[in-house]
Amino acid sequence: MADATAESASIAPVHSARGAAASERYAFIIMALALIVAPLAIYPFFLMQAICFALFACAFNLLIGYVGLLSFGHAMFLGVAGYVSAHTAKVWGVNPEIAILLAVLSSGALGLIVGALVIRKQGIYFAMITLALSQMVYFFCLQAPFTHGEDGIQSVPRGKLFGLIDLANQTNCYIFVLVVFLAAFLLIHRAINSPFGEILKAIRENEPRAISLGYKTEHYKLIAFVLSALLVGLAGGMKAIVAQNASLTDVHWTMSGEVVLMTLVGGLGTVFGPVVGAFVIIAMQTYLSSFGSWVTIIQGAIFVACVLAFRRGIVGELSRIIGKPL
């Protein structure tokens, strides 16, 4: 009898893990299908911008949701990548895939430098140092000649992908952005469900215990920080090509606040939450723009409502209701 009980107890987590994997698989299929058919009813340019911000939020969530590190400076990676992508595409005349690759590499290099400086800090100290460094990058972008200051880089050509596919065509550009996003999303999903991801979760829950088990937690946190910076760079590089401009807005500290808002509204530490949160926030900014400065107040009110009614975020509450992680 005891053996049977023990066997059933050992089988239960396996079935639970399989059920969670199945629910995430179905959710991914639904998300992919929804994004594929969305251009039939929604303006493609809005969708492309929302997808870029969704990738930005997913990359940020990788750091705060699974490592427990709150960065108030992630806008520096988005902004720097945007400037590099826009400058190389417009001034150097490189193909869009090369411009985005250079943007990712520059963002990753910046992430390595910043991460090496801040990764030993925790809590409010980590948040404040990343904010300070982000402001340094902001003032660099304001003064650097190639960024054109407050004017930014305008009229960036979308170019031809691999010299063959014209991204000036909205359909081609949307398919490109969607494919890149889905690939990056699967990469993030694989990372957080791998042994590496389990170590990150252990660090989030109890870092001293992870250290006592022999893990070099600072190395794992640095890898996660750089990976997050690389993915944010991918989002920033694509956004510059899609919007055909790069400006100080993307590197300003308010952008770091917006990605925090996206993550919290969608669901902190959930896989699909940042995507939902990004679409909600970008939709509000787009469709409530006629209210002018009142948009910020409306966003704040919605944020407070979400905190009170959906304490785990939209996807977090949905996951609780159905009893499976999303």
Buried (B, 14 or more C-beta within 10 A) or exposed (E): EEEEEEEEEEEEEEEEEEEBEEBBEEBBEEBBEEBEEBBEEEEBBBBBBBBBBBBBBBBBBBBBBBBBBBBBBBBBBBBBBBBBBBBBBBEEEBBBBBBBBBBBBBBBBBBBEBBEEBBEBBEEEBBBBBBEBBBEBBEEBEEEEEBBEEEBBEEBBBBBBEEEBEBEEBEBBBBBBBEBBBEBBEBBBEBBBEEBBEBBBBBBEEBEEBEEEEBEBBEBBBBBBBBBBBBBBBBBBBBBBBBBBBBBBBBBBEBBEBBBBBBBBBBBBBBBBBBBBBBBBBEBBBEBEEEEEEBEEEBEEBBEEBEEEBEBBBBBBBBBEEEBBB
